Amino acid sequence: MKNDTWVKPYFTKYKSLLALIFILGTFTVICGAALMFTSGYTIDKSATRPYNILLIYVPILLTRAFGIGRPVFRYLERLRSHNWVLKMTSDLRTRLYKTLEKDATFFNETHKSGEVLGLLAQDINHIQNLFLRTIFPTIIGYIVVALVSIGIGWFNLWFGLLLLLLLLVETVLVPLVSVAFQRARKYRQKAIKSELYTELTDNILGANDWIIANRKDDFKQLTTDNIKSLNDSKKQSMHFTQYRDLTLQIVFGLMLVSLLVFTNLYFTGNQAQANWVSAFALGLIPLSDSLIPISQGFDELPEYQDSITRLNNIETTDRQLPEQKEIDLKEVTIKVDDISFQYLEDTPELINNFSQVIEPHTKLAIIGPSGSGKTTILQLLMGDLKPVKNQITINDVDVLQLQNHRTQIFSVLNQSPFLFNTSVMNNIALGNENASDNEIKEAIARVGMKETIEKLPDQYDTLVEESGQRFSGGEKQRLALARILLQDTPVVILDEPTIGLDPITENTLMNTIFEVLKDKTIIWVTHHLHSINHADQVLFLSDTKIQMQGSPKELYKKNKHFQELYKMDQGI
Amino acid sequence: MIDKRLFRLPGIKQLFTMLAGLTVLQAFVILLQATFLSRALVNSWEQKPLNTIYIPTLLFFVSFLIRHTLTLLKHRYLHTKAQQITDDLRSSLLDKIYTTGPKMIGKRGTGNLVTTALDGMDEAENYINLVVEKMINMMIIPLVLLVYIYFQDVKSGITLTILVPLIILFMIILGYAAQDKANRQYAKYTILSNHFLDSLRGLPTLKMLGLSEKYSDNIYKTSEDYRRSTISTLRVAILSTFALDWITTLSIAILAVFLGLGLINGTITLYPALLALILAPEYFLPLRDFSNDYHATLDGKNAMNNLLDILSIEENESNDLLPDISWEINSTVKVQNLNFNYSDSHADADIKNASFELHGFDKVGIIGASGSGKTTLINLLGGFLTADEPQDIQVNDHDIPNFAQKNWQKMFSYIPQNPYLFSGTIKDNICFYKPEATDEEVQTAIKAANLDEFIDSLNDGLETKVGEGGRGISGGQAQRIMIARAMLDQDRKIILLDEPTAHLDIETEYRLKETFNKAFVDHLVVFATHRLHWINEMDYILVVKDGEIIEQGTPKELTKNKGYFVELVESMRGDKL
């Protein structure tokens, strides 16, 4: 927590706004107390039956002022604090984005990153709650504690100290004890919950299997233990909270009692003094509203702590790149010269002595089972990863020296192309910001989406919806392809773009892809031999090595294994 | 605010009665607490010595203690009951998943169901806790206090009575408008928080387009837009709380003035005046508590509704209509005019008038374009989906209305495209249909599935943990585990397959094919696929188009017919080398 950079800086960043929140919050509490205080005084004073009604005029006026003041200040405080927190959120989000943006390797393990990203986004929401539910109420509570103690201490130092002591028990001791006790339980509950989550997923995703295995009892039994221990732990937490709340109330009751004794002792010199008696007691009562919830806020701390730790632990590795160069991008020859790659010295080698020359306009297909290093090769080609041995060059320049121009050299069509939740037009325009509307529409027409789009009620302004839901898998690929056409790079990488598509869609899509990209270099990673006729070169990878390579026709003639695979794929 | 179905939950009435009893008691203790406090204050005001307030102060503290002890008891009772109720609900939910399983999972989504069963339960529990307590407090405490105040001072009583309809009116006018806005805001919030997540997920794409750096401005801008719109909504949304606050504080102020005037005129004495003033905030407190928790209960309410909706899904009727038979070489299934409609839009087609027969150990392929109804047909055969109406189905001359029959389901194994691996060991997964299998049987099954080499390569062998939190298993190995599972239970003579190799790379598929073929011997196989090579392994093909079986026959017959089958195969095959 010491080196935190995600929460602490914000105490100073919007300092004056923050101060305003505390002032408004304190005023809210004070008005609430003062309302009861002046009301009590008004009644006590009135009970002396003064001749002139004007004598209670000022307290009456104040009563009204405080009566209006409390809701107004509360209203303003809530607005201000939300505004502040959201401002901070904008900063945090931008920062999280920028942090992740720098670190391309973060996204290497695509499966995992989806989950992590969700967690990180959630963590920012947790920080919002940390401020709204714990930090603000606690600080305002402490200001009130100080004011009350000073106020009473002004009348009598010793009584002021006694009250301060009780207030500290209420706002510091009990919350700290509470969070200390609850922390372990919260973590335990979290652990049980994640086990339960797995078990419930087993129940639900495996429902078919449970049913046909006819194992209803086991199905129900699966979660029983964890539900029981979760319930037990929750029960303990609840009991603890209930006793804690009772303790808080008792301490508060003691404060009231001691105030009653105090006022009886010190405000009984004359009637004018005695008129303040009810005021003190009544004024103290509303304070419980702002002091007792502090413990609750503390209890949530462990949860926030996790979030803050996770955010602080995001590591960003600034890549050390060699001096960047410029090259002519018209004709691009890629040379891979006997490279090897492994992530760390003690991890297995993913690529072993791999060589390849990719001439301009080559259509190269790379085939291999998962884990054979297909994706690693793509990352090496684009310079996301650095070979441990030798190098990859583009027109004889190390690809690592071309990172400033990589988006002018490579474009990528992957398994699930990402469409942003905006219009079709905007999504395609991302390919080239200088493209005119006509150029965009032409690109859409070339990928065969013109009719589909123009049939839609909003045509090119149609929203693609979250992650492109509006369109089918094949259509999404076509839209992403249009984006690539606008990007107009000499090399296009196809990373299994047809996975999850049915063969008919796959056929037509691959036909379109190779038709519109015929003058580009294409590096195509695929998992079967469908549409392989489009490739000039096929490269079979297995266990970090090239198993066979050649043009598909050649291979079909000469290589028996290829022949078998091809026949299987074609069903002939 | 409250779903009526909540009251129909078992145990909830008892809960209400018990809590109502405790709350009445509590209301009286609040009265006592106020009277003793007033007494002590009046004595101090009269400048009486300390010993005159000993007794009232002590009694005040005792009633204060009892009041909060009652709160503790209420909470304890309520929480225990709420936990019981949610446990029962969870248990019913699991039963529901088991009985109506896949039908509902398809409709609700797995994620939704898991969330409902876990977090949703917490929210529902929280909802019961909040709603029941606050509602009972609101209905009982103000009423008791008000009656008492009338006895003490009619004018104060009238003042407080008049305010209630005013508050309610205010709440209705402001609350509804604002709440509606707030609800919409909540929906928008979800979109925007998704926008951020969306952008993070889209980061690799932005990077490839060279736009990722620029896009950070967009993140900030969207977030700031959201802030502005939230604040402008909040301005209205929290007006209802403001109004309630305002009326409460102002009515206390007004009450204080009335009481003051009454005291000056001598129409009231200090004791009842003080009592009324002390009770006034207590009178409004339950109302304020109730409205403060409105938003906290929103989530709970949704979770609860979601849960109750799921529980109200109708279950299949009896699953015991098929006698205990075993599948033999001469067994048959006859299906006449099978129909099935998805009630809402669905990726796969409805099934229309499908008639077919399955015989002995035939290999039957189901071929069609994607979305043509292949998967629906397999799910119907497995009894995972059932039509609402009884269908014309015969298994060995026994009439059954659908395939969701226990004795049918114990005769087949099911292998989907992405088989589900349970979190546990490989052995647990293999023995899933037959947990009591001997080690020897397991070894035989592993060999049959050509899984022995892979298992030997693992440090923990059969005891290797897989599934969530376990070792990742490649698609090919997962399918072999499924085959071993099917081979282990020799009583299951039917295998239903749904695209088991579509997502695998060609080498893996090639190696797996042999294993599959070996497993198919002496089994009835029903195989939905669009991988063409499987057609050659089939004895009989059902060709599906838009939910109808438009052609069926042996592959040879179909090829000769030159109908849709040939057309389909051609368009799937694509251009030749």
Interface residues (C-beta under 8 A of the other chain):
Chain A: C31 G32 L35 M36 T38 S39 G40 T42 I43 D44 K45 S46 A47 R49 P50 I53 I56 P59 I60 T63 R64 F66 G67 I68 R70 P71 V72 R74 Y75 R78 L79 H82 N83 L86 K87 T89 S90 D91 R93 T94 L96 Y97 K98 L100 E101 A104 F107 G114 L117 G118 L120 A121 N125 K193 L196 Y197 T198 E199 L200 T201 D202 N203 I204 L205 G206 A207 N208 D209 W210 I211 I212 A213 N214 R215 K216 D218 F219 K220 T223 I227 N231 K234 K235 M238 H239 Q242 Y243 D245 L246 Q249 I250 G253 L254 L256 V257 L260 V261 T263 N264 L265 F267 T268 N270 Q271 A274 N275 V277 S278 A281 L282 I285 P286 I367 G368 P369 S370 G371 R406 T407 Q408 F410 S411 V412 P417 F418 F420 N421 L430 G431 E433 E466 S467 R483 Q487 I499 G500 L501 D502 P503 I504 T505 E506 N507 M510 N511 H527 H528 L529 H530 S531 I532 N533 F540 S542 P552 K553 Y556 E564 L565 Y566 K567 M568 D569 Q570 G571
Chain B: L37 A40 L41 N43 S44 W45 E46 Q47 K48 P49 L50 I53 T57 F60 F61 F64 L65 H68 T69 T71 L72 H75 R76 H79 T80 Q83 D87 R90 S91 L94 D95 I97 Y98 G101 P102 I105 T110 L113 V114 A117 L118 S193 N194 H195 F196 L197 D198 S199 L200 R201 G202 L203 P204 T205 L206 K207 M208 L209 G210 L211 S212 E213 Y215 S216 I219 Y220 S223 E224 Y226 R227 T230 I231 L234 R235 I238 L239 T241 F242 D245 W246 T249 L250 I252 A253 L255 A256 V257 L259 G260 L261 G262 L263 I264 G266 T269 L270 A273 L274 L277 I278 P281 A369 S370 G371 G382 G383 F384 K406 Q409 K410 F412 S413 Y414 P416 Y420 F422 S423 F432 Y433 P435 G467 E468 G469 S474 G475 G476 H503 L504 D505 I506 E507 T508 E509 Y510 K513 H530 R531 L532 H533 W534 I535 N536 V569 S571 M572 R573 G574 D575 K576 L577
